[in-house]
Amino acid sequence: MLDTLTGPDLTIDHVRAAHERIKPYIHRTPVLTSTYFNELTGAELFFKCENFQKAGAFKVRGASNAVFGLSDAMAEKGVATHSSGNHALSLSYAAGRRGIPCHVVMPRTAPEAKKAAVRGYGGIITECEPSTTSREAVFAEVQEATGAEFVHPYNDPRVIAGQATCSLELLEQVENMDAVIAPIGGGGMISGTCLTLSNLAPKMEIYAAEPDQADDAARSFRAGHIIADDAPVTIADGLKVPLKENTWHFVSSFVTDVLTASEQEIIDAMKLTWERMKIVMEPSCAVPMATILRNPEVFRGKRVGVVITGGNVDLDKLPWITG
């Protein structure tokens, strides 16, 4: 069973099985292009728009695979997790579709839009302080009290296999890509991307994008071992968590490079994408575009898949509006 596997055990068959399992509960999201961004970067960019996904984020893929892969006995007491937002609301969505409880530990500083979405899907929130230490300590109390099945936001093979379905679709939608870039926090999306591409397109470059102010994955990548920050401060709220052993396996084995961008570059890329492509994306999802704009020489002349991971934004707190 998937719950007994580790990252290295996962195969492309697990990805295909996950895709079949979750098809009734997800969208096959569109790929958009932009002449403006192609001219600006010198690359041919293909935006995989998971901001149009169910629950507004790619994480519904992994959450649905985990929830609907549970036996009836395992599902009886529901599921539980800790998350700053998108995994929390995605797991709440999937649990609601299966009719089981979902208990979520969220930082008190998580965007109100994401907390509202969790509650809207029926999730039960317990708040913690905005640090990995507090998050894991409070979660241990919640899990002990509920007996719910833990679905880790990213260090769970069931979740990684689900996230891998995004790049599986992208390969079917866009031919002859040279590279794919996606944000990295804990590494669930990047791990899924690595799982799919290493099996089906092993020559394709895989780039991870990260904020300068939460660059533990970049430092880990260069050091050759996990370096974890406890409470980084960045506008990209979905990218504050550290790598874990299952995701580190994929990052260390298959990622071409981890690129970073400043807070202002992230905000500028987010605003520019809103203006030019007319789509809602959250700050974490702007990091790949920001890193492409910072490092145009890396991508110039290439066909590049860009994963826009989510669109759950607090519209009352847009980062370019001050005062």
C-alpha positions as CSV (number, residue, x, y, z in Angstrom):
1,M,0.0,0.0,0.0
2,L,1.1,3.6,-0.7
3,D,1.1,4.5,3.0
4,T,3.9,2.1,3.7
5,L,6.1,3.3,0.8
6,T,9.0,5.9,0.9
7,G,9.9,8.3,-1.8
8,P,12.4,6.1,-3.5
9,D,9.8,3.3,-3.8
10,L,7.5,5.4,-6.0
11,T,7.2,4.5,-9.7
12,I,5.4,5.9,-12.7
13,D,2.7,3.2,-12.2
14,H,1.9,4.8,-8.9
15,V,1.4,8.1,-10.7
16,R,-0.8,6.6,-13.4
17,A,-2.9,4.9,-10.7
18,A,-3.2,8.1,-8.8
19,H,-4.4,9.9,-11.9
20,E,-7.2,7.4,-12.4
21,R,-8.1,7.5,-8.7
22,I,-8.5,11.3,-8.5
23,K,-10.0,12.0,-12.0
24,P,-13.5,12.4,-10.6
25,Y,-12.4,15.0,-8.1
26,I,-10.0,17.3,-10.0
27,H,-9.9,19.5,-13.1
28,R,-7.5,18.8,-16.0
29,T,-6.2,22.3,-15.8
30,P,-5.4,24.3,-19.0
31,V,-2.0,25.4,-20.3
32,L,-1.9,29.1,-21.3
33,T,0.7,31.0,-23.2
34,S,1.7,34.7,-23.4
35,T,3.4,36.4,-26.3
36,Y,4.4,39.2,-23.9
37,F,6.2,36.9,-21.5
38,N,7.8,35.0,-24.4
39,E,9.2,38.3,-25.8
40,L,10.3,39.5,-22.4
41,T,12.2,36.4,-21.4
42,G,13.4,35.1,-24.8
43,A,11.9,31.7,-23.9
44,E,8.6,29.9,-25.0
45,L,6.7,29.6,-21.8
46,F,3.7,27.2,-21.1
47,F,1.8,28.0,-18.0
48,K,0.1,25.0,-16.3
49,C,-2.7,26.8,-14.5
50,E,-3.3,24.9,-11.2
51,N,-4.8,28.2,-10.0
52,F,-7.9,26.9,-11.8
53,Q,-7.8,23.6,-10.0
54,K,-10.5,22.4,-7.6
55,A,-9.9,24.2,-4.2
56,G,-7.8,26.6,-6.1
57,A,-4.5,24.8,-5.9
58,F,-2.5,21.8,-7.2
59,K,-2.5,20.3,-3.7
60,V,-6.0,18.9,-4.2
61,R,-4.3,16.2,-6.4
62,G,-2.1,14.8,-3.6
63,A,-4.8,15.3,-1.0
64,S,-7.4,13.4,-3.1
65,N,-5.0,10.6,-3.8
66,A,-4.4,10.2,-0.1
67,V,-8.0,10.4,1.0
68,F,-9.5,8.1,-1.7
69,G,-6.7,5.6,-1.3
70,L,-7.6,5.0,2.3
71,S,-9.3,1.8,3.3
72,D,-12.7,2.2,5.0
73,A,-11.1,1.3,8.4
74,M,-8.3,3.8,8.0
75,A,-10.8,6.6,6.9
76,E,-13.2,6.0,9.8
77,K,-11.7,8.6,12.1
78,G,-10.9,11.0,9.4
79,V,-7.7,12.7,8.3
80,A,-5.5,15.3,9.9
81,T,-2.7,17.6,8.8
82,H,-0.7,20.8,9.4
83,S,-0.5,23.4,6.6
84,S,-0.2,27.1,6.0
85,G,-3.2,26.9,3.6
86,N,-3.5,25.1,0.3
87,H,-2.9,21.6,1.6
88,A,-5.3,22.3,4.5
89,L,-8.1,23.4,2.2
90,S,-7.3,20.7,-0.3
91,L,-7.5,18.0,2.3
92,S,-10.7,19.5,3.7
93,Y,-12.1,19.4,0.2
94,A,-11.2,15.8,-0.4
95,A,-12.3,14.6,3.0
96,G,-15.6,16.4,2.5
97,R,-16.1,14.5,-0.8
98,R,-15.5,11.2,1.0
99,G,-17.7,12.3,3.9
100,I,-15.0,12.0,6.6
101,P,-13.7,14.6,9.2
102,C,-10.6,16.7,8.5
103,H,-8.6,18.2,11.3
104,V,-6.1,21.0,10.3
105,V,-3.4,22.8,12.3
106,M,-2.7,26.2,10.7
107,P,-0.4,29.1,11.6
108,R,-2.4,31.9,13.2
109,T,-0.8,34.2,10.5
110,A,-2.1,32.1,7.6
111,P,-4.1,34.2,5.1
112,E,-7.7,34.6,6.2
113,A,-8.9,33.6,2.7
114,K,-7.3,30.2,3.1
115,K,-8.7,29.8,6.6
116,A,-12.2,30.7,5.3
117,A,-11.8,28.1,2.5
118,V,-10.8,25.4,5.0
119,R,-13.9,26.1,7.1
120,G,-16.0,26.3,3.9
121,Y,-15.0,22.8,3.0
122,G,-15.8,21.5,6.5
123,G,-12.3,21.4,7.9
124,I,-11.8,21.9,11.7
125,I,-8.9,24.4,12.4
126,T,-6.6,24.5,15.4
127,E,-4.2,27.4,15.2
128,C,-0.5,27.4,16.1
129,E,2.4,29.8,16.1
130,P,4.1,30.5,12.7
131,S,7.0,28.1,13.1
132,T,7.7,24.5,12.1
133,T,8.3,23.6,15.8
134,S,4.9,25.0,16.9
135,R,3.1,23.5,14.0
136,E,4.4,20.0,14.6
137,A,3.9,20.2,18.4
138,V,0.3,21.3,18.1
139,F,-0.4,18.8,15.4
140,A,0.8,15.9,17.7
141,E,-1.8,17.0,20.3
142,V,-4.6,17.1,17.7
143,Q,-3.7,13.7,16.2
144,E,-3.5,12.1,19.6
145,A,-6.9,13.5,20.5
146,T,-8.6,12.5,17.2
147,G,-6.9,9.4,16.1
148,A,-7.2,10.7,12.5
149,E,-4.9,9.5,9.7
150,F,-2.0,11.9,9.2
151,V,-1.6,13.1,5.6
152,H,1.6,15.1,5.5
153,P,1.5,18.2,3.3
154,Y,4.4,17.0,1.2
155,N,6.5,14.2,2.8
156,D,3.9,11.6,2.1
157,P,4.3,9.2,-0.9
158,R,0.6,9.3,-1.5
159,V,0.7,13.0,-1.8
160,I,3.8,13.0,-4.0
161,A,2.2,10.5,-6.4
162,G,-0.9,12.8,-6.6
163,Q,1.2,15.9,-7.3
164,A,3.0,14.0,-10.0
165,T,-0.2,13.9,-12.0
166,C,0.2,17.6,-12.8
167,S,3.4,17.1,-14.9
168,L,1.8,13.9,-16.3
169,E,-0.9,16.1,-17.8
170,L,1.6,18.8,-18.8
171,L,3.6,16.3,-20.9
172,E,0.4,15.3,-22.7
173,Q,-0.5,19.0,-23.3
174,V,2.8,20.4,-24.5
175,E,5.3,18.6,-26.8
176,N,9.1,18.9,-26.8
177,M,9.6,20.9,-23.7
178,D,13.2,21.5,-22.6
179,A,12.5,22.3,-19.0
180,V,9.9,22.6,-16.2
181,I,10.0,25.1,-13.3
182,A,7.8,25.1,-10.2
183,P,7.9,26.6,-6.7
184,I,9.6,24.8,-3.9
185,G,8.7,24.8,-0.2
186,G,8.6,21.4,1.3
187,G,9.1,19.9,-2.1
188,G,5.8,18.0,-2.9
189,M,5.2,19.5,-6.3
190,I,8.9,19.4,-7.3
191,S,9.1,15.8,-6.1
192,G,6.1,14.8,-8.2
193,T,7.5,16.6,-11.2
194,C,10.8,14.7,-10.7
195,L,9.0,11.4,-10.4
196,T,7.1,11.9,-13.6
197,L,9.8,13.5,-15.7
198,S,12.7,11.2,-14.6
199,N,10.6,8.3,-15.9
200,L,9.0,9.8,-19.0
201,A,11.3,12.6,-20.1
202,P,14.6,12.0,-18.3
203,K,16.6,14.5,-20.4
204,M,14.3,17.4,-19.4
205,E,15.7,20.0,-17.0
206,I,13.8,20.5,-13.7
207,Y,14.2,23.9,-11.9
208,A,12.9,24.7,-8.4
209,A,12.0,28.3,-7.6
210,E,12.3,29.8,-4.0
211,P,12.3,33.1,-2.2
212,D,15.6,34.6,-1.2
213,Q,14.2,34.9,2.3
214,A,13.2,31.2,2.6
215,D,16.1,29.7,0.6
216,D,16.7,26.6,2.7
217,A,16.1,24.3,-0.4
218,A,18.7,26.2,-2.4
219,R,21.2,26.0,0.5
220,S,20.4,22.3,1.0
221,F,20.9,21.6,-2.7
222,R,24.3,23.2,-2.6
223,A,25.4,21.7,0.7
224,G,24.2,18.1,-0.3
225,H,22.1,17.7,2.8
226,I,18.9,19.1,4.3
227,I,19.2,22.6,5.9
228,A,15.9,23.5,7.7
229,D,14.8,27.0,8.7
230,D,12.3,27.1,11.5
231,A,10.4,30.3,10.8
232,P,11.4,32.1,7.6
233,V,9.6,35.4,6.8
234,T,8.4,35.8,3.2
235,I,5.4,37.0,1.3
236,A,5.3,33.5,-0.4
237,D,3.4,31.9,2.6
238,G,3.2,28.5,0.9
239,L,7.0,28.1,0.7
240,K,8.0,28.5,4.3
241,V,8.4,24.8,5.2
242,P,11.6,22.7,5.0
243,L,12.4,19.7,2.9
244,K,11.9,16.3,4.4
245,E,13.5,12.9,3.7
246,N,11.1,11.8,0.9
247,T,11.2,15.1,-0.9
248,W,14.9,15.5,-0.4
249,H,15.4,12.2,-2.3
250,F,13.8,13.7,-5.4
251,V,15.4,17.2,-5.1
252,S,18.9,15.8,-4.6
253,S,18.6,13.2,-7.3
254,F,16.8,14.9,-10.2
255,V,16.6,18.7,-9.8
256,T,18.8,20.7,-12.2
257,D,19.1,23.8,-10.0
258,V,17.2,25.8,-7.3
259,L,16.9,29.4,-8.3
260,T,15.8,32.3,-6.0
261,A,14.1,35.7,-6.2
262,S,13.8,38.7,-3.9
263,E,10.5,39.7,-2.2
264,Q,10.2,42.7,-4.6
265,E,10.9,40.5,-7.6
266,I,8.1,38.1,-6.5
267,I,5.6,41.0,-6.0
268,D,6.5,42.5,-9.4
269,A,6.2,39.1,-11.2
270,M,2.8,38.5,-9.5
271,K,1.5,41.9,-10.5
272,L,2.8,41.6,-14.0
273,T,1.2,38.2,-14.5
274,W,-2.1,39.5,-13.2
275,E,-1.9,42.5,-15.6
276,R,-0.8,40.6,-18.7
277,M,-2.4,37.2,-18.4
278,K,-5.6,38.3,-16.5
279,I,-5.3,35.4,-14.0
280,V,-5.3,35.3,-10.3
281,M,-2.2,33.8,-8.7
282,E,-0.9,33.9,-5.2
283,P,2.6,35.1,-4.2
284,S,4.1,31.6,-4.0
285,C,3.1,30.9,-7.6
286,A,4.9,34.1,-8.8
287,V,8.3,32.8,-7.7
288,P,9.0,30.8,-10.8
289,M,8.3,33.8,-13.1
290,A,10.4,36.0,-10.8
291,T,13.3,33.6,-11.1
292,I,13.0,33.4,-14.8
293,L,13.1,37.2,-15.1
294,R,16.1,37.2,-12.8
295,N,17.9,34.5,-14.7
296,P,16.8,34.9,-18.4
297,E,20.1,33.4,-19.7
298,V,19.1,30.0,-18.1
299,F,15.8,29.8,-20.1
300,R,16.4,31.8,-23.3
301,G,15.6,29.8,-26.4
302,K,14.0,27.0,-24.5
303,R,10.4,25.6,-24.3
304,V,9.6,25.8,-20.6
305,G,6.7,24.5,-18.6
306,V,5.8,26.9,-15.7
307,V,3.6,25.5,-13.0
308,I,1.3,28.1,-11.5
309,T,0.5,26.3,-8.3
310,G,-2.5,28.1,-6.9
311,G,-4.8,31.1,-6.8
312,N,-6.0,31.5,-3.2
313,V,-5.3,35.1,-2.6
314,D,-6.6,37.5,0.2
315,L,-8.0,40.2,-2.1
316,D,-8.0,42.7,0.7
317,K,-4.2,42.4,1.1
318,L,-2.7,42.5,-2.3
319,P,1.0,43.1,-1.9
320,W,1.3,46.0,-4.3
321,I,-1.4,48.0,-2.5
322,T,-0.1,50.0,0.5
323,G,-1.6,52.5,2.8
